[in-house]
């Protein structure tokens, strides 16, 4: 298939700039795959369409406040996005402007709360230089870097969420809104957005209705958002992202199967973890590692029965995964219907629930 097969026209006004308030007030397009019946509901009405015995599988990654601003010793302004932590002191990061950085120079960030020292350019699998730098990062206070990031860092909002020039991205509503209520393990540079719709009250109602919940962890990295540059999808290679599938979640899926329930993945990241952990015999196995699984139409889903997801960018690997699950023509038709109905798209937008 070609990347152009996953294109669609989206009016700019459909791109959500603010989340629904409360979170579960977001609209939800519900489509049943077998009957081809579509309903237009709210996320708060999930308890009307999920059934006792179903299992929600959520991604409990926590978005780091990974965007930092500061200056070089020369006084020049810099902006940094931390991509991943490599060890106790070393990180991979995108730095702008990065072309003139020198190894060993001192970079003061967020008013001197954090200090970075460029070490070397990161290199790809074939040894080619990448845009990212490896650098050491320390808290000026001598404390834990993660705690200082939580205190001083800025939420790495996607570029299509626009904020007025000069407005501080640390504003409290974005710091809270761009994080799921069950976020636990820091490591993502973007939110698993389908999970942003849940409130504690909705989760409690679902539990009371007999809908169980289990968690996986996938730290969303820059690869999820890199454009597909190869025209032929067979030539695209996903950037690997770190994940963990606990034994408790595998046990929850086994109980779900035993009672005849449905496995409902919350977001494409949960799908990628679950489908990455099926062995050659078709058994789901717990474990941890990195996955570069790229799901496109023709893929066979062995674990996931239903999918709650947001509306994704044209030509993106996320849209391709949804099309793999429900069919390209059907998904693009549902997207056109959502646009006609005034749904809000992308990270702060509305949701779509695909049921068997």
Buried (B, 14 or more C-beta within 10 A) or exposed (E): BEBEBBEBEBEEEBBBEEBBEEBBBBBBBBBBBEEEEBBEBBBBBBBEBBBEBBBBBBBBBBBBBBBBBBBBEEEEEBBBBBBBBEEEEBBBBBBEEBEEBEEEEEBBBBEEBBBBBBBEBBEEEEEEEEEBBBBBBBBBEEEEBBEBBBBBBBBBBBEBBEEEEEEEBBEEEBBEBBBBBBBEBBBBBBBBBBBBBBBEEBBEBBEEBBBBBBBBBBBBBBBBBBEBEEEEBEEBEBBBBBBBBBEEBBEBBEEBBEEEBBBBBBBBBBBBBBBBBBEEEEEBEBBEEEBEBBBBBEBEBEBBBBBBBBBBBBBBBBBBBBBBBBBBEBBBBBBEBBBEEEBBBBBBBBBBBBBE
